[in-house]
Amino acid sequence: MGHIRNIAALVLVGGLAIGGWEYAQAKSTKLTAQDYTEITELYARLYQGSDLREMDLWLSNFVDDAAYGFPNGDSITGKAALTEWRKKSWGGQTGDSRRRHWTSGVSLTPLPDGTVKGRAYWMMIDGKDKLPVVAQSGLFDDLYVKTSTGWKFKRHNVRMDPN
């Protein structure tokens, strides 16, 4: 009787260990439809915040220690630095910039540590004149992390196509 109990305990413990491992693997390497939606919506909120010069909306997409990489290879880290840079880039102007960022071709890759690597194409349309024109284009290379308030940028790298 004791022998059967020991075997049953080993089977139970082994099953729980295997089940836990499989759950952890599935959780870290698969994204739900909700995850995809939340991550792709980061671009909409980030660039509506930029185009409409809404600081709180723009900043809300980053974790506190996020890094922002510029096309020239420079980067800044942390919300204080992001705030200072964004204020300078807006040059004291507020409201609608009449520029529109369009993002497409979003590709997301879940990583074993629970973060997600992403890449997307972007274009910026300048609508200041009567006929809007494509002013810039490029791609984003990003890293996202899930927080208690949803997905956020951990790193947002901007690359521009050559002129």
N, C-alpha and C positions, 0 to 999 in steps of 0.2 A: 504494500500500500504506500509506503514512504517513497519507494522507487518511482511509482507512477506520479506521485505528487511532485517530486523533483523534476521529472521529465516535463510535466505540465507547466511548472514554473519556468523552466528553461525555454520552452516553446513560447510562453506568454511574454517573457522578457525579450527574447529574440524577435518576436513579432512586433512588439512595441518599438524596439530599436530600429528595425528595418522600416516600419511605418513612419517613424519620426524622421528618419533620414530621407525617405522618399518625399515626405511632406516638405521638408526644408529645401530639397532640390527643386521641387515643383514651384514652391513659393518664390525662390530666388531667380528662376530662369524663365518664368512665364509672366506675361502681362495680361491683365484682364482688359476687356473693352473699355471699362471705366478708367483704367490706368492710361490707355491710349488717348482717350478723350481728354482727360485732365492734363496730360503732358502737352498735347497739341494745342490746347487752349492757352497754355502759358505764352505761346507766341502771340496770340491775339491780344491778350491782356498787356504783355510787355510792350508791343509796338503800338497799341492804341494809347497806352500811357505815354509813349514817346511822341507819337504824332500829334496828340492832343495836349501835350505838355502837362500831364497829370502825374506829379511826382509820386504820390501815395500809390497809385495804380501801378506805375512803373516799378517801384521798389518792392511791391508786395510779391513779386515773382521770384525773388532771390532769398536764399538762406542768409543768415547774418554774416557768414564768412565766405560768401560767394566770390568767385573771381570772374572778371570781365576781361576778355582778351580782344585787343584791337587788331585791325588788319596789318599794322606795322610790326606786330610781335610784342608790343608793350602790353601790360595788364595792370589792373588794379584789383585790390581785394578788400572786401568788407563793405557793409552798407554805408558807413560814414564816407569812405572814399567814393563809392558809387554816387552818393548824394551830391558831393562836392563836384565831381566830374559832370554829372547831368546838369546841375545848375549852370556851370560854365558853358556847356555845349548849347544850352538854350539861350545864353546871352541875355538873361533877364527877361526874355519874352515869355508870355503866358498864352494860353488858349491854343486854338487849332493852328498847326504849322502849315496846313494844306499839303502835307506830304503823307503818302500812304505806303506802308510796308505790306507786301504780299509774301506769304510763306507757302511753299508747296514741297512736294516730294519728301515728306517727313519719314525718316527711317529710324526705328527705335530698336535697340539691342539690350535686353536685360543682362546684367552682369551678376556673377555669383554672390557678390557682397550686397545685393539688393538695390544698387544704384542702376541707372539706365543710361546708356550712351545713345546720343542722338545726332542725326545729321539732317539738315534741311536746306533747300534752295530758298533764296529771297530776292526780291526786287523792291526798289523804292521808286514810287511814282511821285514826281513833282507836279502838283496841281495848282501852282501859283498863277500860271498863265492860263489863257483861254483854252489851250490845248494841252492836256496833261502829257508829260513825257517820262520815259524811263530814265531816271537820273543815275541809278547805281544798281548793281546786282552782285550776287555772290552766294556763299553758303555759310551755314552755321555748323560748328562742331561743338556739341554740348554734353554736359553731364547733369543728370537730374537725380534728386534724392527725395524720398517720401518723408514728409514731416507729419506732425499731428494735425496740421491744417491743410494737408494735401501735398502734391508734387511741387517742387521748386527747383530753380536753377542752382546747381552747385558751381558750375562753370559754364559760361556762355562765351564762346569764341566766334568772332566775326571775321570772315574772310571776304575780300572783295575781288571781283573779276578784274582783270587788267583792262584799262581803257583802250 
